[in-house]
């Protein structure tokens, strides 16, 4: 009886349809293995000044195929103030054209208000007034995956690989990051290198 039961079991296993190769299960991507989209865009409110070119800015739309340098800032960041003052001084002295594609983006909207950001980087009364557009993000605001033509499932900071403040990201006209730097204090050599991409 045991032999017959064993034969029947083996026959059923061989005859029953089913998958005979192991199924590969996709493991969730850990933080360390996160791969952001290759091409990114951001559409955000601006500080609303004439130099901000409207109440909102579509970074790639505004770039019109040109490279754009993003300066990531927070309001209490001394290095951010230092970089802003240096770039502004270079613009005032004519060493950087006012048409150069530079934008400042608020990196930490979760704990700094829009008003603080405007008072620091978009006010004539401030020594750190930006002579280029200032973008005011909101907490949890997604970046846009250019390839898919839709918002990412995570916020802009994660999409741009958690930029430090201050730091620079240079996007080409398609939204691809082509250069990055996170030198804390303003450095003319680093600025010269960054400007060579614009």
Helices and strands as residue ranges (DSSP letters): H 2-15, G 31-33, E 40-41, E 43-46, G 50-52, E 56-58, H 59-63, E 68-73, H 78-92, E 102-106, H 114-121, E 133-136, E 142-145, E 150-155, H 156-159, E 167-171, E 177-181, H 188-195
